Amino acid sequence: LAQALKRPGAWKLLKDITVKMANLEVGLASSEEQLDSVPAQRWGAASRLLMGSASLAIVGFIAFAAFSRQPGLKGALDSVVAMDAAESTDDAAESDHKMYTLGVGSACRVNSSDHETIGPPDGLILHGSRSMCMEHCLNSDECMGIEHRESTQRCEIWNTVVGAHDRVFMHRSVTGVADFECMVKNPDCEMSKHQHEIIKRAVDKQLEYVEAHCRSGPIDDDLKSKCARIYSADLLNADIEYCGLKNKLCGTSKDCTPK
């Protein structure tokens, strides 16, 4: 709220809403005085006073929220928790292995030219929760990554290198919601650089789409829509996380602030 009030015109908008609320209360109060001799009508005026004030307050809140919404993809981050190395149970957390998520809407691929893989070339397909899928990989010496789909609880255990990933929500190459999530286990410098390059291209592409088709920014909660906030938020979070991971593993010091 404090940041929103710093925007040009914010105080004027708030003042206009406040004045309209005051005028409505005065007008309805006058109506109540005129009906003072009729109890039923007096209650009707009082209820209209309360309802009118509440309605304007709601309208004011919506208008103010819309006014203060951040443009582009960054607005999607407002209501989504930032991610880091994906969480796991205590036993797996004690190991040196970590899973680095590419975010909701990502599907694992063998390489950058692969856009059709529907299962790991070498690995397993299980059914279970996201945490179960992660634990299986973290406790396996062979596992190099996973892909999990929340709506079907489908878990792919990749015993081969996750050489790339697709943002499947962008081109709607799957039926239903694109609630896939690809994770890479213990990526090295080259892997983090390669995955980050794919992420950066996806950020540019998603920004173009949001600006052209998502009227109020990435705020939709319908996972069938490319305007869904989770897709843009997780994409930006992956950009930040893999940039930081690349800095750590490759000894670089690039600025990871979203542009």
Secondary structure, DSSP 8 states (H G I E B T S, - for coil): -HHHHTSTTHHHHHHHHHHHHHHHHHHHHHHHHHTTT-HHHHHHHHHHHHHHHHHHHHHHHHHHHHHH--STTGGGGGGS----SB---HHHHTSS--EEEEEETEEEESSTT-----S-SSEEEEES-HHHHHHHHHT-SS--EEEEETTTTEEEEE-S---EEEEHHHHT-SSS---EEEEEES--HHHHHHHHHHHHHHHHHHHHHHHHH-TTSS-B--TTSTTBHHHHHHHHHHHHHHHHHHHHHHT--------
